[in-house]
């Protein structure tokens, strides 16, 4: 991708994903939002098209492409009107298995990855805990040696899609924190069966994206083998860091895609809605917030794809990826808000979809890292200011 537009190959990716998304219109996404039923048909269609493995190696059935191409896929999904419901339904498949790709044994890669990419095996990722939040070094879930494997106990929260998961990528402490030189040491990553006799997954009622549930997990004596350990024991935190920047970029482009979907709805409505003998879009009070949203979305998009290009080139992209997530989330939210307001009272009605977009727009402002922590990162790492926490 050039600095400003996609290549022919990348445009073909956008077109291919758009064709699949065209079969899942507004009615489909309204129904998933109302019913809370996971969009299985959409995920199956994306898997059949080969899009779940866009960034995975060709050796395991993926396309072997980069973060830039993955970002195009995810943005196209969100922008189609699927929003974060559609994007989140496949988000974990895109870069979630990367720790296995980079640190798994050849046997683990051959066994696990093809099943994930074709949709045969469904995974969830358990990191966040009730008492630690963003402080991953303070995780309390334990994985203790037991016979020929490990025994895992603890709690996780905000684990997405645990209700349908066959496997779980989980980080747990294998060495007590007080026995480690650094608090980030002693954490290990495991890819384990989602054994429901030892794991109780309780959905969390929430504001938006109802069809892609989040859960609190209660893990009680989950017995796993040593072959479930990914990489070296005690190095799990380092492995997690490998995926932070790609995740921030994907959240950014998904939020931008959602904002664009909302903006398109608002512009169409503003041209068609006539009040006092003229379309409301002729009024600057309606025009200006929408025009400002377009500018904000485009600016955020440039930084997001710059971050993706830096990542694909093997260059440091921490500042750009974090800033893109911040700007993309803010621009997406403001576009959704402006779109609701442009619809007036009808913006509150489900039939116009923008209220759903507005509810979902909050996701990227909160997860996977807060706006405040991003600003802390930029202040410290870019501006050289003292650490504030």
C-alpha positions in Angstrom: 0.0 0.0 0.0 1.4 3.4 -0.9 1.2 6.2 1.6 -2.2 7.2 0.3 -4.0 4.4 -1.6 -4.0 0.6 -1.8 -2.3 -1.4 -4.5 -4.4 -3.3 -7.1 -3.9 -6.5 -5.1 -5.0 -4.8 -1.9 -8.0 -3.3 -3.6 -8.9 -6.8 -4.8 -8.9 -7.9 -1.1 -11.3 -5.1 -0.3 -13.6 -6.0 -3.1 -13.5 -9.7 -2.3 -14.5 -9.1 1.4 -17.1 -6.5 0.3 -18.8 -9.2 -1.9 -19.1 -11.5 1.1 -20.4 -8.7 3.3 -23.0 -7.7 0.7 -24.8 -11.0 1.5 -25.2 -9.9 5.2 -27.2 -6.6 5.1 -28.6 -4.3 7.8 -31.5 -6.7 8.6 -29.0 -9.5 9.4 -27.0 -7.3 11.8 -30.1 -5.9 13.5 -31.3 -9.4 14.1 -28.0 -10.5 15.7 -28.1 -7.4 17.9 -31.7 -8.1 19.0 -31.4 -11.8 19.5 -27.8 -12.0 20.8 -27.2 -15.0 18.5 -23.6 -15.3 17.2 -23.3 -14.5 13.5 -22.2 -18.1 12.6 -23.3 -17.8 8.9 -21.1 -14.7 8.4 -18.1 -16.3 10.1 -18.5 -19.4 8.0 -18.6 -17.3 4.8 -15.5 -15.5 5.8 -13.7 -18.8 6.6 -14.8 -20.3 3.3 -13.4 -17.3 1.5 -10.0 -17.9 3.2 -10.1 -14.5 5.0 -9.5 -15.8 8.5 -6.0 -16.7 7.6 -5.0 -13.5 5.8 -2.0 -12.8 8.0 -1.2 -16.4 8.9 1.7 -18.3 7.1 1.0 -20.1 3.9 2.5 -23.3 5.4 -0.5 -23.7 7.7 -3.1 -22.6 5.2 -3.0 -18.9 5.5 -2.4 -16.2 2.9 0.9 -15.1 4.3 0.1 -11.4 4.0 0.8 -8.6 6.3 -0.9 -6.4 8.9 -1.8 -3.9 6.1 -3.9 -6.5 4.3 -5.4 -7.7 7.6 -6.4 -4.2 8.4 -8.1 -3.8 5.0 -10.1 -7.0 5.6 -11.2 -5.8 9.1 -12.0 -2.3 8.0 -14.1 -3.5 5.1 -16.1 -5.7 7.4 -16.9 -2.9 9.9 -17.6 -0.4 7.1 -20.1 -2.8 5.5 -22.5 -2.1 8.3 -21.4 -5.2 10.3 -19.7 -2.8 12.7 -18.0 -4.3 15.7 -20.3 -7.2 15.8 -19.0 -8.5 12.5 -15.4 -7.4 13.1 -15.3 -8.9 16.6 -16.7 -12.2 15.4 -13.5 -12.8 13.4 -11.1 -10.4 15.0 -9.4 -13.0 17.2 -8.7 -15.3 14.2 -6.7 -12.6 12.4 -3.8 -12.0 14.8 -4.9 -14.0 17.9 -3.0 -17.2 16.9 0.2 -15.2 16.3 1.9 -16.4 19.5 1.5 -19.9 18.3 2.9 -18.9 14.9 5.9 -17.3 16.4 6.7 -19.4 19.4 4.9 -22.7 19.0 6.6 -25.9 18.2 6.3 -27.3 14.6 3.9 -29.9 16.0 1.7 -27.3 17.7 1.6 -25.2 14.5 0.7 -28.1 12.3 -2.0 -29.3 14.8 -3.6 -26.0 15.9 -3.4 -23.4 13.2 -5.1 -25.1 10.2 -8.1 -25.9 12.4 -8.4 -22.3 13.5 -8.1 -20.9 10.0 -10.8 -23.1 8.5 -13.2 -22.4 11.3 -13.2 -26.0 12.5 -11.7 -25.1 15.9 -13.0 -22.0 17.7 -10.7 -20.2 20.2 -10.9 -17.6 22.9 -8.1 -15.5 24.5 -8.1 -15.2 28.3 -5.8 -12.4 29.6 -7.6 -9.8 31.6 -8.6 -10.4 35.2 -11.0 -8.7 37.6 -8.3 -7.6 40.0 -5.5 -6.6 37.6 -7.1 -4.8 34.6 -4.3 -3.4 32.4 -1.7 -4.4 34.9 -0.9 -7.7 33.3 2.1 -8.3 35.5 -0.2 -8.6 38.5 -2.3 -11.5 37.1 -3.4 -14.0 39.8 -4.4 -17.0 37.7 -1.9 -19.8 38.5 -0.6 -22.7 36.5 1.2 -25.1 38.8 3.2 -28.2 37.9 1.0 -31.3 38.4 2.3 -34.7 37.3 3.0 -34.6 33.6 1.4 -31.2 33.1 -0.1 -28.2 34.9 -3.1 -27.4 37.0 -4.6 -24.0 36.2 -6.8 -22.1 38.7 -8.1 -18.5 38.6 -10.5 -16.1 37.1 -10.5 -14.2 33.8 -12.9 -11.4 32.6 -14.0 -10.0 29.3 -13.1 -13.2 27.5 -14.8 -12.9 24.1 -16.7 -15.9 22.5 -16.0 -18.3 25.4 -19.5 -19.7 24.9 -18.6 -21.3 21.6 -14.9 -21.9 22.2 -13.2 -25.3 21.8 -9.8 -24.0 22.8 -8.4 -21.2 24.9 -5.2 -19.3 24.7 -4.5 -18.3 28.3 -1.8 -16.6 30.3 -1.1 -17.7 33.8 1.6 -17.2 36.4 3.9 -20.2 36.7 6.4 -18.6 39.1 5.2 -16.5 42.0 5.7 -12.8 41.5 7.9 -12.4 44.6 10.3 -15.0 43.2 10.9 -13.1 40.0 13.5 -10.4 39.3 10.8 -8.5 37.4 7.0 -8.6 37.8 6.6 -9.3 34.1 8.6 -12.6 34.5 7.1 -15.9 35.5 4.0 -15.7 33.3 3.4 -18.4 30.8 1.1 -18.9 27.8 -0.9 -22.0 27.2 -3.2 -23.2 24.4 -5.6 -25.6 26.1 -8.9 -27.4 25.6 -11.9 -25.4 26.8 -12.9 -28.1 29.4 -16.3 -27.0 30.6 -16.1 -29.4 33.6 -13.3 -27.2 34.9 -14.2 -23.8 33.4 -17.5 -22.0 34.1 -18.1 -19.2 31.6 -20.7 -16.6 32.5 -21.7 -14.0 29.9 -21.6 -10.4 30.9 -24.7 -8.3 30.0 -23.4 -5.3 28.1 -24.3 -2.2 26.2 -23.5 -3.2 22.6 -22.2 -6.0 20.4 -24.6 -8.4 22.1 -24.2 -11.2 19.6 -20.5 -11.5 20.4 -20.5 -12.2 24.1 -17.9 -11.4 26.7 -17.5 -13.7 29.7 -16.2 -14.0 33.2 -14.3 -17.3 33.5 -14.1 -19.3 36.7 -11.3 -21.9 36.3 -11.1 -24.6 38.9 -8.4 -27.3 38.6 -8.1 -27.3 34.8 -5.6 -30.1 34.1 -3.5 -29.6 31.0 -0.5 -31.3 29.5 3.0 -29.9 29.0 2.3 -29.9 25.3 -0.1 -27.0 25.8 2.7 -24.7 26.8 3.5 -22.2 24.1 7.2 -21.3 23.9 9.2 -21.2 27.1 7.8 -21.2 30.6 7.9 -17.8 32.2 8.1 -15.9 28.9 4.4 -15.4 28.3 4.4 -11.6 28.9 7.1 -11.1 26.3 5.0 -13.2 23.8 1.9 -11.0 24.5 3.8 -7.9 23.7 4.4 -9.2 20.2 0.7 -8.8 19.4 -0.1 -5.4 21.1 0.7 -3.1 18.1 -1.1 -5.2 15.5 -4.2 -5.3 17.8 -4.1 -1.5 18.2 -4.0 -1.1 14.5 -6.9 -3.4 13.9 -9.0 -1.7 16.5 -8.2 1.6 14.9 -9.3 0.6 11.4 -12.4 -1.2 12.7 -13.5 2.0 14.5 -12.8 4.0 11.4 -14.8 1.6 9.3 -17.7 1.8 11.8 -17.5 5.7 11.6 -17.6 5.6 7.9 -20.7 3.3 7.9 -22.4 5.8 10.2 -21.4 8.8 8.1 -22.7 7.2 4.9 -26.1 6.6 6.6 -26.2 10.2 7.9 -25.3 11.7 4.5 -28.0 9.7 2.8 -30.6 10.6 5.3 -29.6 14.3 5.2 -30.2 14.4 1.4 -33.5 12.6 1.6 -35.1 14.2 4.7 -37.0 17.3 3.8 -38.1 19.8 6.5 -39.4 23.4 5.8 -39.3 22.7 2.1 -35.5 21.8 1.9 -33.3 18.8 2.6 -31.8 19.1 6.1 -28.4 18.4 4.5 -28.6 21.9 3.0 -28.2 23.3 6.4 -24.7 24.0 7.7 -25.7 22.9 11.2 -26.1 19.4 9.7 -23.3 19.6 7.1 -20.5 20.8 9.3 -20.4 18.0 12.0 -20.5 15.4 9.2 -17.8 17.1 7.2 -15.6 17.4 10.3 -16.2 13.7 11.0 -15.0 12.8 7.5 -11.8 14.8 8.0 -11.1 13.2 11.4 -11.7 9.7 10.0 -9.4 10.2 7.0 -6.6 11.6 9.2 -6.9 8.7 11.6 -6.9 6.3 8.7 -3.6 7.6 7.3 -1.9 7.1 10.7 -3.4 3.6 11.1 -2.0 2.4 7.7 1.3 4.1 8.4 1.5 2.0 11.6 0.6 -1.1 9.6 3.2 -0.3 7.0 5.9 0.2 9.6 5.0 -3.1 11.3 5.1 -5.0 8.0 8.5 -3.5 7.3 9.8 -4.7 10.6 10.2 -1.2 12.0 9.2 0.2 15.4 5.5 1.3 15.2 4.6 1.5 18.9 3.9 5.3 18.9 2.0 5.2 15.6 0.0 2.1 16.5 -1.1 3.5 19.8 -1.8 7.0 18.4 -3.8 5.4 15.6 -5.9 3.4 18.0 -6.6 6.6 20.0 -7.4 8.7 17.0 -9.4 6.0 15.2 -11.5 5.3 18.3 -12.2 9.0 18.8 -13.0 9.7 15.2 -15.3 6.7 14.9 -17.2 7.6 18.0 -17.6 11.3 17.0 -18.8 10.2 13.5 -21.4 7.9 15.1 -22.5 10.6 17.4 -22.8 13.1 14.6 -24.8 10.6 12.6 -27.3 9.9 15.4 -27.8 13.7 15.8 -28.2 14.2 12.1 -31.1 11.8 12.1 -32.8 13.7 14.9 -35.3 11.6 16.7 -35.0 8.8 14.2 -31.4 8.4 15.2 -32.8 6.8 18.3 -34.7 4.3 16.3 -33.2 0.9 15.6 -34.4 0.8 12.0 -31.9 3.4 11.0 -28.9 1.5 12.5 -26.9 4.5 13.7 -27.9 3.9 17.3 -26.4 0.5 17.1 -23.2 1.9 15.6 -23.1 4.5 18.4 -23.3 1.9 21.1 -20.6 -0.2 19.5 -18.4 2.8 19.0 -17.6 2.9 22.7 -15.8 -0.4 22.5 -12.7 0.9 20.8 -12.5 3.8 23.2 -12.2 1.4 26.1 -10.5 -1.7 24.8 -7.9 -3.2 24.5 -6.2 -0.2 26.2 -7.7 3.0 27.6 -7.2 6.4 26.0 -5.3 7.5 29.1 -2.8 4.7 29.0 -2.1 5.5 25.3 -1.4 9.1 26.2 0.8 8.0 29.0 2.8 5.8 26.6 3.2 8.7 24.1 4.2 11.2 26.8 6.8 8.8 28.1 8.2 7.1 25.0 7.8 9.9 22.4 8.1 13.1 24.4 10.5 11.8 27.0 8.4 12.8 30.0 8.7 11.1 33.3 6.6 8.0 33.9 3.4 9.0 35.6 2.2 5.6 37.1 
